[in-house]
Structure formats: structure tokens, C-alpha cells
Amino acid sequence: FPNRFDRDRATVQRASLGKMLFHDPLLSLHQQISCASCHQQAAAYADPGKSTSTGDLFVKTERNSPTLVNLAWKKQFFADGRATKLEETIENAVLDPKELNSDFDCIIIPRIRKNSLYSQKFRRLFGNRTIHKDDIILVLTDYLRTLNSFHAKYDEVMQGRAQFTTQEKEGLEIFTAACQSCHVPPLFHSQGLIASCRSGNQDINALVAPTLRNIEFTSPYGYTGAYPRLDSLLIVHEIQWAGSSSPRTVKEVAALKAFLYTLSDHSFTSNTAY
């Protein structure tokens, strides 16, 4: 399996505290939303059914909320790849007015100090020193490091414990020929920006190809959530992004979809898994 780019290891204690904060609206300015509001486990930590998400000020985000999976194996974060460390994504979510719209020193840390449970847990982890924003970012990052998904049918096939159906094999052949240069197995995301992205006849800014793992659960699709169903995305994908001359046939789309569903890890979306 590929080496992790993020070599830091999570601890159970820090990840446990990070999970609590991830699901707590305490992090947002008006305490109406949490990280989990836009990254729901049942949707593989995406925002199900929403093209874009709604932040603390009821303002829509510009892009579709991505799935949070296998993040330690990513080199760049956000659709445009502007961040190179997982910690940066947390700080951005906290400070962005369209997301949590908050502040570590003026809002979050005072709330944590007033909360007896959180204060106790931070003291156990970091001693009696003053809580710092880096401590909060660390525990949240450790939780994100635990969100790993490698228990799909695809993984069982690769391990020799299962077999693809005829349709899934056909889909794999299509995927290998047309998709895997950007969505590289076994993680199925790109390592770096894709410089050749296009929309129709128009060039657009280079973007990071998102992971396709658990794509069954993460609709709607596309950076702006423009495609409510996976079929609609697959039909036009090559024309809009790869510059193909014609869309896939219905049979090819069905086969490709069948293969992509072998990337579904139902244990990852289970309430008892994390």
C-alpha cells in the first residue's frame, strides 16, 4: 500500500477528544452547526443531498463538501489543492465566515475553559498549561487521521477473498482506460493538481481529483454538486473534463457504476464504526 504523506500518528485519547469536538457546535460562532453538520458519517463524511453546504451565517459554501477519508495519504487538500497539511483544513473551517465563522482565541478557547468536561480532558492530555489553538487543531486532526476506509469489495478482490462480477470487470476495464490516470488506485484520488481540467470547450483552473472511495454515499457529485445522480455525472464526465468526442453508452455507464460501487465500505458509514 502507498506510504502515508502524513507520518504523524494519532493517539486514542486525542482522537476521542477530537471526535467530541468534531460533533460539537461549540466550535461555531452561533453554536448552530458543527464539523459533522457538513461531514456526516452516513454519507462517508460528506453532506448528503446538498450541492453546497450551509455555514454558521446561513451562507452557502462555494463548493460541495468533500468526503473525509484516507486523508493521511493526501498531498494536497481542498479542491484547488491550496493546503498541504491536514491541520490547515481545520483552521480554514473554523475561521471561514462561510463555514464555522469562529475564532480560536476569542471564542473557542474561552468556551472550552468554561466547560468542565472539556477542561478536564485537555488537562489530562496537555497538563495544566493554558489551552492553545494548536492543541485543539491537534485533537481534531488526530480524529480525521482515524477516518480510513479499506474494507470495500474492491479491497477483498485485491486480497483474493472475493471476485468481481462480469459487469464489474467490464467497469474496471473502462475505469483503467479512462479514469485511473487521475483517480489512482488503490486510494482513487490524484496526488497533486490535474492541469488538463476542462469544462466544455473552456479551460478551468487545475484541481485535485477527489477520491472515488465510497462514492455511492456522497451524492450530489462534482465540485459544485451539480450532478444529483452518479449516472448523470458519468454520462457527461469525459466530454466536460477529458475532452472526449462522445458520451459513454448506457451499458458502459452501468458497468462503470457497478465497478465504482465496489469501492463502497459499508463499515465506514456505520454509526458503530467510529
Buried (B, 14 or more C-beta within 10 A) or exposed (E): EEEBBBEEEBBEEBBBBBBBBBBBBBBBBEBBBBBBBBBBBEBBBBBEEBBBBBBBEEBEBEBBBBBBBBBBBBBBBBBBBEBEBBBBBBBBBBEBEBBBBBBBEEBBBEBBEEBEEBEEBBEEBBEEEEBBBEBBBBBBBBBBBBBBBBBBBBBEBBEEEEEBEEBBBBBBBBBEEBBEEBBBBBBBBBBEBBEEBEEEEEEEEEBBBBBBBBBBBBBBBBBBBBBBEBBBBBBBBBBBBBEEEEBBEEEBBBBBBBBBBBBBBBEBBEEEBB
